[in-house]
């Protein structure tokens, strides 16, 4: 539980980075399940009190298990004794999930840590969907930058496109091409 003792401080910092038009509309919550074996639960991003992204550890780990099983089937490799290969397969499965927008609570914390410790310029170049979402909400990203992203955003994950559109609407920016 990376942010357990200091989530309130991290949340306050995160909220301070949200652009003014979205500050009262976007919220972040961390819900820990006390009876879960690891104490983790989920992280949530809400817009107008509606969940737009739920990062549930249980769901993500279940999906990761299925992806690992599929990778093993495709490789026709069921040798579970090779630790390096097991780790490789797990990493492949985890990468697939992140590309699909399926995240665990710890993915949120990991992305948040990287976002807090990187410049906004570095974060904008990230391949991490969560970091891109945080950038799109960030007050340090201006209208010119948003406008320059208009074409490239079309190739992004639907979650990134949703938050781009949300930010542009909040800034009263006209979007020439349909992002959704």
PyMOL commands that place a pseudoatom at each C-alpha (Angstrom):
pseudoatom trace, name=CA, resn=UNK, resi=1, chain=A, elem=C, hetatm=0, pos=[0.000, 0.000, 0.000]
pseudoatom trace, name=CA, resn=UNK, resi=2, chain=A, elem=C, hetatm=0, pos=[2.223, 2.721, -1.343]
pseudoatom trace, name=CA, resn=UNK, resi=3, chain=A, elem=C, hetatm=0, pos=[0.145, 5.733, -0.356]
pseudoatom trace, name=CA, resn=UNK, resi=4, chain=A, elem=C, hetatm=0, pos=[-1.655, 4.370, 2.702]
pseudoatom trace, name=CA, resn=UNK, resi=5, chain=A, elem=C, hetatm=0, pos=[-0.049, 6.701, 5.268]
pseudoatom trace, name=CA, resn=UNK, resi=6, chain=A, elem=C, hetatm=0, pos=[0.088, 9.708, 2.961]
pseudoatom trace, name=CA, resn=UNK, resi=7, chain=A, elem=C, hetatm=0, pos=[-2.720, 9.358, 0.385]
pseudoatom trace, name=CA, resn=UNK, resi=8, chain=A, elem=C, hetatm=0, pos=[-4.447, 12.477, 1.720]
pseudoatom trace, name=CA, resn=UNK, resi=9, chain=A, elem=C, hetatm=0, pos=[-1.278, 14.505, 1.115]
pseudoatom trace, name=CA, resn=UNK, resi=10, chain=A, elem=C, hetatm=0, pos=[-0.804, 13.030, -2.382]
pseudoatom trace, name=CA, resn=UNK, resi=11, chain=A, elem=C, hetatm=0, pos=[-4.471, 13.655, -3.201]
pseudoatom trace, name=CA, resn=UNK, resi=12, chain=A, elem=C, hetatm=0, pos=[-4.183, 17.274, -2.086]
pseudoatom trace, name=CA, resn=UNK, resi=13, chain=A, elem=C, hetatm=0, pos=[-1.117, 17.732, -4.310]
pseudoatom trace, name=CA, resn=UNK, resi=14, chain=A, elem=C, hetatm=0, pos=[-2.854, 15.999, -7.227]
pseudoatom trace, name=CA, resn=UNK, resi=15, chain=A, elem=C, hetatm=0, pos=[-5.977, 18.144, -6.849]
pseudoatom trace, name=CA, resn=UNK, resi=16, chain=A, elem=C, hetatm=0, pos=[-3.800, 21.289, -6.789]
pseudoatom trace, name=CA, resn=UNK, resi=17, chain=A, elem=C, hetatm=0, pos=[-2.484, 20.359, -10.244]
pseudoatom trace, name=CA, resn=UNK, resi=18, chain=A, elem=C, hetatm=0, pos=[-5.953, 20.025, -11.810]
pseudoatom trace, name=CA, resn=UNK, resi=19, chain=A, elem=C, hetatm=0, pos=[-6.895, 22.858, -14.157]
pseudoatom trace, name=CA, resn=UNK, resi=20, chain=A, elem=C, hetatm=0, pos=[-9.330, 25.376, -12.715]
pseudoatom trace, name=CA, resn=UNK, resi=21, chain=A, elem=C, hetatm=0, pos=[-12.373, 24.517, -14.890]
pseudoatom trace, name=CA, resn=UNK, resi=22, chain=A, elem=C, hetatm=0, pos=[-12.192, 20.849, -13.823]
pseudoatom trace, name=CA, resn=UNK, resi=23, chain=A, elem=C, hetatm=0, pos=[-11.047, 21.217, -10.222]
pseudoatom trace, name=CA, resn=UNK, resi=24, chain=A, elem=C, hetatm=0, pos=[-14.559, 20.874, -8.760]
pseudoatom trace, name=CA, resn=UNK, resi=25, chain=A, elem=C, hetatm=0, pos=[-15.634, 18.243, -11.304]
pseudoatom trace, name=CA, resn=UNK, resi=26, chain=A, elem=C, hetatm=0, pos=[-12.784, 15.702, -11.149]
pseudoatom trace, name=CA, resn=UNK, resi=27, chain=A, elem=C, hetatm=0, pos=[-11.984, 13.690, -8.050]
pseudoatom trace, name=CA, resn=UNK, resi=28, chain=A, elem=C, hetatm=0, pos=[-9.705, 10.817, -7.098]
pseudoatom trace, name=CA, resn=UNK, resi=29, chain=A, elem=C, hetatm=0, pos=[-10.529, 8.197, -4.503]
pseudoatom trace, name=CA, resn=UNK, resi=30, chain=A, elem=C, hetatm=0, pos=[-8.675, 5.270, -3.050]
pseudoatom trace, name=CA, resn=UNK, resi=31, chain=A, elem=C, hetatm=0, pos=[-10.782, 2.526, -1.538]
pseudoatom trace, name=CA, resn=UNK, resi=32, chain=A, elem=C, hetatm=0, pos=[-8.965, -0.142, 0.449]
pseudoatom trace, name=CA, resn=UNK, resi=33, chain=A, elem=C, hetatm=0, pos=[-10.698, -3.375, 1.345]
pseudoatom trace, name=CA, resn=UNK, resi=34, chain=A, elem=C, hetatm=0, pos=[-9.771, -4.228, 4.915]
pseudoatom trace, name=CA, resn=UNK, resi=35, chain=A, elem=C, hetatm=0, pos=[-10.625, -7.895, 4.482]
pseudoatom trace, name=CA, resn=UNK, resi=36, chain=A, elem=C, hetatm=0, pos=[-8.608, -8.311, 1.292]
pseudoatom trace, name=CA, resn=UNK, resi=37, chain=A, elem=C, hetatm=0, pos=[-5.491, -10.403, 1.881]
pseudoatom trace, name=CA, resn=UNK, resi=38, chain=A, elem=C, hetatm=0, pos=[-3.197, -7.576, 0.770]
pseudoatom trace, name=CA, resn=UNK, resi=39, chain=A, elem=C, hetatm=0, pos=[-5.352, -4.697, 1.996]
pseudoatom trace, name=CA, resn=UNK, resi=40, chain=A, elem=C, hetatm=0, pos=[-5.531, -3.236, -1.489]
pseudoatom trace, name=CA, resn=UNK, resi=41, chain=A, elem=C, hetatm=0, pos=[-8.727, -2.321, -3.242]
pseudoatom trace, name=CA, resn=UNK, resi=42, chain=A, elem=C, hetatm=0, pos=[-9.201, 0.140, -6.015]
pseudoatom trace, name=CA, resn=UNK, resi=43, chain=A, elem=C, hetatm=0, pos=[-8.469, 3.666, -7.111]
pseudoatom trace, name=CA, resn=UNK, resi=44, chain=A, elem=C, hetatm=0, pos=[-11.145, 5.656, -8.896]
pseudoatom trace, name=CA, resn=UNK, resi=45, chain=A, elem=C, hetatm=0, pos=[-11.245, 8.755, -11.064]
pseudoatom trace, name=CA, resn=UNK, resi=46, chain=A, elem=C, hetatm=0, pos=[-14.662, 10.396, -11.094]
pseudoatom trace, name=CA, resn=UNK, resi=47, chain=A, elem=C, hetatm=0, pos=[-16.017, 13.200, -13.236]
pseudoatom trace, name=CA, resn=UNK, resi=48, chain=A, elem=C, hetatm=0, pos=[-19.126, 14.930, -11.925]
pseudoatom trace, name=CA, resn=UNK, resi=49, chain=A, elem=C, hetatm=0, pos=[-19.348, 12.178, -9.273]
pseudoatom trace, name=CA, resn=UNK, resi=50, chain=A, elem=C, hetatm=0, pos=[-19.551, 9.446, -11.949]
pseudoatom trace, name=CA, resn=UNK, resi=51, chain=A, elem=C, hetatm=0, pos=[-16.803, 6.813, -12.087]
pseudoatom trace, name=CA, resn=UNK, resi=52, chain=A, elem=C, hetatm=0, pos=[-14.909, 7.132, -15.340]
pseudoatom trace, name=CA, resn=UNK, resi=53, chain=A, elem=C, hetatm=0, pos=[-12.020, 4.862, -14.423]
pseudoatom trace, name=CA, resn=UNK, resi=54, chain=A, elem=C, hetatm=0, pos=[-11.952, 2.192, -11.758]
pseudoatom trace, name=CA, resn=UNK, resi=55, chain=A, elem=C, hetatm=0, pos=[-8.582, 0.590, -11.066]
pseudoatom trace, name=CA, resn=UNK, resi=56, chain=A, elem=C, hetatm=0, pos=[-9.508, -2.511, -9.090]
pseudoatom trace, name=CA, resn=UNK, resi=57, chain=A, elem=C, hetatm=0, pos=[-6.662, -4.743, -7.950]
pseudoatom trace, name=CA, resn=UNK, resi=58, chain=A, elem=C, hetatm=0, pos=[-8.805, -7.893, -7.797]
pseudoatom trace, name=CA, resn=UNK, resi=59, chain=A, elem=C, hetatm=0, pos=[-10.152, -7.404, -11.322]
pseudoatom trace, name=CA, resn=UNK, resi=60, chain=A, elem=C, hetatm=0, pos=[-6.719, -6.574, -12.753]
pseudoatom trace, name=CA, resn=UNK, resi=61, chain=A, elem=C, hetatm=0, pos=[-5.038, -9.563, -11.107]
pseudoatom trace, name=CA, resn=UNK, resi=62, chain=A, elem=C, hetatm=0, pos=[-7.778, -11.909, -12.317]
pseudoatom trace, name=CA, resn=UNK, resi=63, chain=A, elem=C, hetatm=0, pos=[-7.379, -10.582, -15.867]
pseudoatom trace, name=CA, resn=UNK, resi=64, chain=A, elem=C, hetatm=0, pos=[-3.603, -10.876, -15.591]
pseudoatom trace, name=CA, resn=UNK, resi=65, chain=A, elem=C, hetatm=0, pos=[-3.979, -14.542, -14.637]
pseudoatom trace, name=CA, resn=UNK, resi=66, chain=A, elem=C, hetatm=0, pos=[-6.109, -15.153, -17.759]
pseudoatom trace, name=CA, resn=UNK, resi=67, chain=A, elem=C, hetatm=0, pos=[-3.609, -13.318, -19.982]
pseudoatom trace, name=CA, resn=UNK, resi=68, chain=A, elem=C, hetatm=0, pos=[-0.719, -15.358, -18.539]
pseudoatom trace, name=CA, resn=UNK, resi=69, chain=A, elem=C, hetatm=0, pos=[-2.659, -18.552, -19.235]
pseudoatom trace, name=CA, resn=UNK, resi=70, chain=A, elem=C, hetatm=0, pos=[-3.312, -17.429, -22.851]
pseudoatom trace, name=CA, resn=UNK, resi=71, chain=A, elem=C, hetatm=0, pos=[0.345, -16.546, -23.373]
pseudoatom trace, name=CA, resn=UNK, resi=72, chain=A, elem=C, hetatm=0, pos=[1.400, -19.970, -22.083]
pseudoatom trace, name=CA, resn=UNK, resi=73, chain=A, elem=C, hetatm=0, pos=[-1.090, -21.645, -24.420]
pseudoatom trace, name=CA, resn=UNK, resi=74, chain=A, elem=C, hetatm=0, pos=[0.239, -19.672, -27.393]
pseudoatom trace, name=CA, resn=UNK, resi=75, chain=A, elem=C, hetatm=0, pos=[3.813, -20.587, -26.459]
pseudoatom trace, name=CA, resn=UNK, resi=76, chain=A, elem=C, hetatm=0, pos=[2.769, -24.148, -25.607]
pseudoatom trace, name=CA, resn=UNK, resi=77, chain=A, elem=C, hetatm=0, pos=[4.946, -23.748, -22.514]
pseudoatom trace, name=CA, resn=UNK, resi=78, chain=A, elem=C, hetatm=0, pos=[3.596, -24.960, -19.211]
pseudoatom trace, name=CA, resn=UNK, resi=79, chain=A, elem=C, hetatm=0, pos=[6.905, -25.200, -17.365]
pseudoatom trace, name=CA, resn=UNK, resi=80, chain=A, elem=C, hetatm=0, pos=[6.255, -23.239, -14.172]
pseudoatom trace, name=CA, resn=UNK, resi=81, chain=A, elem=C, hetatm=0, pos=[9.699, -23.960, -12.681]
pseudoatom trace, name=CA, resn=UNK, resi=82, chain=A, elem=C, hetatm=0, pos=[11.589, -21.394, -14.780]
pseudoatom trace, name=CA, resn=UNK, resi=83, chain=A, elem=C, hetatm=0, pos=[11.371, -18.249, -12.631]
pseudoatom trace, name=CA, resn=UNK, resi=84, chain=A, elem=C, hetatm=0, pos=[12.770, -15.941, -15.322]
pseudoatom trace, name=CA, resn=UNK, resi=85, chain=A, elem=C, hetatm=0, pos=[10.253, -17.181, -17.904]
pseudoatom trace, name=CA, resn=UNK, resi=86, chain=A, elem=C, hetatm=0, pos=[7.411, -16.882, -15.361]
pseudoatom trace, name=CA, resn=UNK, resi=87, chain=A, elem=C, hetatm=0, pos=[8.398, -13.265, -14.706]
pseudoatom trace, name=CA, resn=UNK, resi=88, chain=A, elem=C, hetatm=0, pos=[8.648, -12.559, -18.442]
pseudoatom trace, name=CA, resn=UNK, resi=89, chain=A, elem=C, hetatm=0, pos=[5.162, -13.962, -19.068]
pseudoatom trace, name=CA, resn=UNK, resi=90, chain=A, elem=C, hetatm=0, pos=[3.745, -12.038, -16.121]
pseudoatom trace, name=CA, resn=UNK, resi=91, chain=A, elem=C, hetatm=0, pos=[5.320, -8.806, -17.411]
pseudoatom trace, name=CA, resn=UNK, resi=92, chain=A, elem=C, hetatm=0, pos=[3.888, -9.445, -20.878]
pseudoatom trace, name=CA, resn=UNK, resi=93, chain=A, elem=C, hetatm=0, pos=[0.412, -10.017, -19.436]
pseudoatom trace, name=CA, resn=UNK, resi=94, chain=A, elem=C, hetatm=0, pos=[0.656, -6.903, -17.262]
pseudoatom trace, name=CA, resn=UNK, resi=95, chain=A, elem=C, hetatm=0, pos=[1.769, -4.785, -20.237]
pseudoatom trace, name=CA, resn=UNK, resi=96, chain=A, elem=C, hetatm=0, pos=[-1.192, -6.057, -22.287]
pseudoatom trace, name=CA, resn=UNK, resi=97, chain=A, elem=C, hetatm=0, pos=[-3.613, -5.077, -19.534]
pseudoatom trace, name=CA, resn=UNK, resi=98, chain=A, elem=C, hetatm=0, pos=[-2.180, -1.583, -19.191]
pseudoatom trace, name=CA, resn=UNK, resi=99, chain=A, elem=C, hetatm=0, pos=[-2.460, -1.046, -22.957]
pseudoatom trace, name=CA, resn=UNK, resi=100, chain=A, elem=C, hetatm=0, pos=[-6.114, -2.114, -22.726]
pseudoatom trace, name=CA, resn=UNK, resi=101, chain=A, elem=C, hetatm=0, pos=[-6.789, 0.299, -19.857]
pseudoatom trace, name=CA, resn=UNK, resi=102, chain=A, elem=C, hetatm=0, pos=[-7.164, -2.361, -17.154]
pseudoatom trace, name=CA, resn=UNK, resi=103, chain=A, elem=C, hetatm=0, pos=[-5.334, -1.184, -14.052]
pseudoatom trace, name=CA, resn=UNK, resi=104, chain=A, elem=C, hetatm=0, pos=[-4.861, -2.231, -10.449]
pseudoatom trace, name=CA, resn=UNK, resi=105, chain=A, elem=C, hetatm=0, pos=[-4.705, 0.197, -7.566]
pseudoatom trace, name=CA, resn=UNK, resi=106, chain=A, elem=C, hetatm=0, pos=[-0.930, -0.245, -7.417]
pseudoatom trace, name=CA, resn=UNK, resi=107, chain=A, elem=C, hetatm=0, pos=[-0.688, 0.757, -11.115]
pseudoatom trace, name=CA, resn=UNK, resi=108, chain=A, elem=C, hetatm=0, pos=[-2.350, 4.042, -10.193]
pseudoatom trace, name=CA, resn=UNK, resi=109, chain=A, elem=C, hetatm=0, pos=[0.111, 4.599, -7.353]
pseudoatom trace, name=CA, resn=UNK, resi=110, chain=A, elem=C, hetatm=0, pos=[3.054, 3.714, -9.584]
pseudoatom trace, name=CA, resn=UNK, resi=111, chain=A, elem=C, hetatm=0, pos=[1.920, 6.083, -12.346]
pseudoatom trace, name=CA, resn=UNK, resi=112, chain=A, elem=C, hetatm=0, pos=[1.177, 8.793, -9.799]
pseudoatom trace, name=CA, resn=UNK, resi=113, chain=A, elem=C, hetatm=0, pos=[4.678, 8.475, -8.359]
pseudoatom trace, name=CA, resn=UNK, resi=114, chain=A, elem=C, hetatm=0, pos=[6.229, 8.750, -11.815]
pseudoatom trace, name=CA, resn=UNK, resi=115, chain=A, elem=C, hetatm=0, pos=[3.976, 11.708, -12.684]
pseudoatom trace, name=CA, resn=UNK, resi=116, chain=A, elem=C, hetatm=0, pos=[4.893, 13.586, -9.503]
pseudoatom trace, name=CA, resn=UNK, resi=117, chain=A, elem=C, hetatm=0, pos=[8.609, 12.985, -10.108]
pseudoatom trace, name=CA, resn=UNK, resi=118, chain=A, elem=C, hetatm=0, pos=[8.712, 13.953, -13.803]
pseudoatom trace, name=CA, resn=UNK, resi=119, chain=A, elem=C, hetatm=0, pos=[8.430, 17.245, -15.592]
pseudoatom trace, name=CA, resn=UNK, resi=120, chain=A, elem=C, hetatm=0, pos=[5.188, 17.938, -17.418]
pseudoatom trace, name=CA, resn=UNK, resi=121, chain=A, elem=C, hetatm=0, pos=[7.124, 17.750, -20.714]
pseudoatom trace, name=CA, resn=UNK, resi=122, chain=A, elem=C, hetatm=0, pos=[8.383, 14.241, -19.883]
pseudoatom trace, name=CA, resn=UNK, resi=123, chain=A, elem=C, hetatm=0, pos=[4.943, 13.162, -18.686]
pseudoatom trace, name=CA, resn=UNK, resi=124, chain=A, elem=C, hetatm=0, pos=[3.310, 14.323, -21.914]
pseudoatom trace, name=CA, resn=UNK, resi=125, chain=A, elem=C, hetatm=0, pos=[5.630, 11.970, -23.843]
pseudoatom trace, name=CA, resn=UNK, resi=126, chain=A, elem=C, hetatm=0, pos=[4.801, 8.976, -21.619]
pseudoatom trace, name=CA, resn=UNK, resi=127, chain=A, elem=C, hetatm=0, pos=[3.227, 5.844, -23.055]
pseudoatom trace, name=CA, resn=UNK, resi=128, chain=A, elem=C, hetatm=0, pos=[1.423, 5.271, -19.740]
pseudoatom trace, name=CA, resn=UNK, resi=129, chain=A, elem=C, hetatm=0, pos=[-2.327, 5.857, -20.150]
pseudoatom trace, name=CA, resn=UNK, resi=130, chain=A, elem=C, hetatm=0, pos=[-2.734, 6.997, -16.545]
pseudoatom trace, name=CA, resn=UNK, resi=131, chain=A, elem=C, hetatm=0, pos=[0.080, 9.543, -16.805]
pseudoatom trace, name=CA, resn=UNK, resi=132, chain=A, elem=C, hetatm=0, pos=[-1.436, 10.908, -20.028]
pseudoatom trace, name=CA, resn=UNK, resi=133, chain=A, elem=C, hetatm=0, pos=[-4.807, 11.268, -18.304]
pseudoatom trace, name=CA, resn=UNK, resi=134, chain=A, elem=C, hetatm=0, pos=[-3.201, 13.144, -15.412]
pseudoatom trace, name=CA, resn=UNK, resi=135, chain=A, elem=C, hetatm=0, pos=[-1.425, 15.419, -17.909]
pseudoatom trace, name=CA, resn=UNK, resi=136, chain=A, elem=C, hetatm=0, pos=[-4.676, 16.204, -19.685]
pseudoatom trace, name=CA, resn=UNK, resi=137, chain=A, elem=C, hetatm=0, pos=[-6.155, 17.335, -16.385]
pseudoatom trace, name=CA, resn=UNK, resi=138, chain=A, elem=C, hetatm=0, pos=[-3.051, 19.307, -15.398]
pseudoatom trace, name=CA, resn=UNK, resi=139, chain=A, elem=C, hetatm=0, pos=[-3.192, 23.108, -15.228]
pseudoatom trace, name=CA, resn=UNK, resi=140, chain=A, elem=C, hetatm=0, pos=[0.384, 23.278, -16.581]
pseudoatom trace, name=CA, resn=UNK, resi=141, chain=A, elem=C, hetatm=0, pos=[-0.876, 21.960, -19.931]
pseudoatom trace, name=CA, resn=UNK, resi=142, chain=A, elem=C, hetatm=0, pos=[-2.207, 24.982, -21.789]
pseudoatom trace, name=CA, resn=UNK, resi=143, chain=A, elem=C, hetatm=0, pos=[-4.603, 25.449, -24.650]
pseudoatom trace, name=CA, resn=UNK, resi=144, chain=A, elem=C, hetatm=0, pos=[-1.818, 25.631, -27.237]
pseudoatom trace, name=CA, resn=UNK, resi=145, chain=A, elem=C, hetatm=0, pos=[-0.458, 22.255, -26.120]
pseudoatom trace, name=CA, resn=UNK, resi=146, chain=A, elem=C, hetatm=0, pos=[-3.963, 20.788, -26.141]
pseudoatom trace, name=CA, resn=UNK, resi=147, chain=A, elem=C, hetatm=0, pos=[-4.530, 22.165, -29.628]
pseudoatom trace, name=CA, resn=UNK, resi=148, chain=A, elem=C, hetatm=0, pos=[-1.230, 20.668, -30.832]
pseudoatom trace, name=CA, resn=UNK, resi=149, chain=A, elem=C, hetatm=0, pos=[-2.333, 17.258, -29.507]
pseudoatom trace, name=CA, resn=UNK, resi=150, chain=A, elem=C, hetatm=0, pos=[-5.544, 17.251, -31.535]
pseudoatom trace, name=CA, resn=UNK, resi=151, chain=A, elem=C, hetatm=0, pos=[-4.290, 14.953, -34.314]
pseudoatom trace, name=CA, resn=UNK, resi=152, chain=A, elem=C, hetatm=0, pos=[-2.105, 12.640, -32.220]
pseudoatom trace, name=CA, resn=UNK, resi=153, chain=A, elem=C, hetatm=0, pos=[-4.883, 12.088, -29.677]
pseudoatom trace, name=CA, resn=UNK, resi=154, chain=A, elem=C, hetatm=0, pos=[-6.861, 10.133, -32.275]
pseudoatom trace, name=CA, resn=UNK, resi=155, chain=A, elem=C, hetatm=0, pos=[-4.376, 7.261, -31.975]
pseudoatom trace, name=CA, resn=UNK, resi=156, chain=A, elem=C, hetatm=0, pos=[-4.662, 7.119, -28.181]
pseudoatom trace, name=CA, resn=UNK, resi=157, chain=A, elem=C, hetatm=0, pos=[-6.685, 4.797, -25.966]
pseudoatom trace, name=CA, resn=UNK, resi=158, chain=A, elem=C, hetatm=0, pos=[-10.372, 5.724, -25.603]
pseudoatom trace, name=CA, resn=UNK, resi=159, chain=A, elem=C, hetatm=0, pos=[-9.817, 6.776, -21.968]
pseudoatom trace, name=CA, resn=UNK, resi=160, chain=A, elem=C, hetatm=0, pos=[-7.173, 9.284, -23.041]
pseudoatom trace, name=CA, resn=UNK, resi=161, chain=A, elem=C, hetatm=0, pos=[-9.471, 10.575, -25.783]
pseudoatom trace, name=CA, resn=UNK, resi=162, chain=A, elem=C, hetatm=0, pos=[-12.315, 10.937, -23.257]
pseudoatom trace, name=CA, resn=UNK, resi=163, chain=A, elem=C, hetatm=0, pos=[-10.206, 13.054, -20.882]
pseudoatom trace, name=CA, resn=UNK, resi=164, chain=A, elem=C, hetatm=0, pos=[-8.842, 15.094, -23.799]
pseudoatom trace, name=CA, resn=UNK, resi=165, chain=A, elem=C, hetatm=0, pos=[-12.365, 15.883, -24.926]
pseudoatom trace, name=CA, resn=UNK, resi=166, chain=A, elem=C, hetatm=0, pos=[-13.402, 16.679, -21.347]
pseudoatom trace, name=CA, resn=UNK, resi=167, chain=A, elem=C, hetatm=0, pos=[-10.516, 19.114, -20.942]
pseudoatom trace, name=CA, resn=UNK, resi=168, chain=A, elem=C, hetatm=0, pos=[-11.145, 20.795, -24.290]
pseudoatom trace, name=CA, resn=UNK, resi=169, chain=A, elem=C, hetatm=0, pos=[-14.833, 21.238, -23.454]
pseudoatom trace, name=CA, resn=UNK, resi=170, chain=A, elem=C, hetatm=0, pos=[-13.942, 22.623, -20.031]
pseudoatom trace, name=CA, resn=UNK, resi=171, chain=A, elem=C, hetatm=0, pos=[-11.588, 25.119, -21.684]
pseudoatom trace, name=CA, resn=UNK, resi=172, chain=A, elem=C, hetatm=0, pos=[-14.282, 26.033, -24.263]
pseudoatom trace, name=CA, resn=UNK, resi=173, chain=A, elem=C, hetatm=0, pos=[-12.027, 24.839, -27.066]
pseudoatom trace, name=CA, resn=UNK, resi=174, chain=A, elem=C, hetatm=0, pos=[-13.502, 23.740, -30.370]
pseudoatom trace, name=CA, resn=UNK, resi=175, chain=A, elem=C, hetatm=0, pos=[-12.362, 20.275, -31.390]
pseudoatom trace, name=CA, resn=UNK, resi=176, chain=A, elem=C, hetatm=0, pos=[-12.247, 20.039, -35.191]
pseudoatom trace, name=CA, resn=UNK, resi=177, chain=A, elem=C, hetatm=0, pos=[-12.107, 16.254, -35.370]
pseudoatom trace, name=CA, resn=UNK, resi=178, chain=A, elem=C, hetatm=0, pos=[-14.272, 13.894, -33.386]
pseudoatom trace, name=CA, resn=UNK, resi=179, chain=A, elem=C, hetatm=0, pos=[-12.151, 12.245, -30.678]
pseudoatom trace, name=CA, resn=UNK, resi=180, chain=A, elem=C, hetatm=0, pos=[-14.750, 9.784, -29.458]
for i in range(1, 180): cmd.bond("trace and resi %d" % i, "trace and resi %d" % (i + 1))
show_as sticks, trace
zoom trace
